[in-house]
Structures are given as C-alpha cells and as structure tokens.
C-alpha cells in the first residue's frame, strides 16, 4: 500500500542528500511523520500547503516501513498514516514535483 508525504522542495532535497527523512519541524512537534492516503493527499495539500508555489509528493511503500506506520485518528476524525521512524529513501516508489497544492490530485495517479 502506498502512503504519501507532502514536502517542500528544500525538504525533499535534504531527504535525498541524507538518504532518509526524519520529519519536518511540524512532524517533530507531533512526534511522528504525517502522511496521507491517496484519497487524503489532495485535501491535505490544500489545507496545509495552500500558499506554497511548489511541492514534492513522495509515494512511500508502507510495507517497507512495517510496524512504524500506524493509522490514527486526526482531529477531524479521519484515520491518517503516521510514521514513527525515519523514512528511508528506498521506501519511496515515486516522486511527484507539483506546481502548488491545487495540482496535487491531478499530478498523482489514481489509487
């Protein structure tokens, strides 16, 4: 199953350089790496990243992450995938460079 992490371009560059992603400042505050399902990623982009001119959406193979992925309830009542470990680069199956939050759903393949 694929889960998705929305990143700023600088975060993606750091992810590639390090070979892993330890989380954004918001992820560190939360204690886990926030991800989304395919159905959630577009609305999440619009809600959280509406003012960003460019985004990178990493498709992540949740099976590679194993038990570090937990589906947990968010404040809106939906179940979201939260990752409780660094995400290794080899877990990323596709990278989508997107021109803003409104383009996320159109840029990603259907589930």
N, C-alpha and C positions, 0 to 999 in steps of 0.2 A: 504494500500500500504506500502511496506517495503522500507526503505532507509537504507543506510549503512554508518557507521562511522569506519574509519580505525584508530586504536590506537596502540601505543607502549605498550608492556606488562606492564610497570610501570604505564602508564595512565589508563589501564584497572583496575589494582589493586586499584588505587586511586578512580576510578569510583565506584567499588564495595564497598570499605570502606565507601565512602561518601553517597552512595545510589543515586548519581546523577553525571552528568558530566557537568562541567561549561566551558569546552573548553581547547584546547591545547594553548601554547603560540602563535602559528600562528593564531588560532581562535580568541584569544583576540585581536591581532593586526588588524584582519579583521573586528571585531565587530559582528561576528556570528560564529556558529559552522558549519564547512564544512562537508557536507555529499555527497553521491553519490547514483545514481540509481543502480540497479543490472547491467545494461549494462556498467555503468561508473566505477564501483568499481575496476575492474581488471586493466584497463588502468591507473586509478588514482594511484593505488598502485605502478605500475611500474614507473610512472613519479615522484612521490613524495617520495616513500619509497624504492627505488631500492636497497639501501645499507643496509637495516635493515635485520638482520637474522631471526627475529621473529616478527609477527604482530598478532593483535587481531582485528577481524572484527565483529562489533556488528550490528546485524539486528534490526532495530528500526521500530516500528509501527508508521507511520507518523500520523495516525488518533489520537493516544494518545496525540500527540504534538499539534494538532489543528492548529490554525492560526499562531503559531510561526514558521511553516515551510513555506518558500517562495521559489518558483522556480525562480531562477535568472540567467541571462546570465553571463558566466565567460569570461575570456579574450580570450578563444579560440572560443567563440560564442555559446557554448553549454549551455543548461539550467541545472543547478545543484540545488539540495535541500540545502538551507541554513536554519539553525535553530537559531532563535533569542530568545532563552530562554535556561536555563539548561535542559538537557535531564535526566528525572528521570529513575531510574533502571527499574521500572515496564513497561517502554516503549520498553525495549529490549526483543525481542522474541527469539533470538538465538545468541550464541556466538561461533565464529569460531577461533580457535588458528591455525595460519598458519605459515609454515616454509618459510617465505620470500614472497616478492611481486610477484614473478613468479608463486606462488602456489595459489594465491587468487581465480582466476577464477575456478580452479579445485576443490577447497575446498568448495565453496558455491553451494547450489542447484540452478538449473536453475530457471529463473523467471517464 
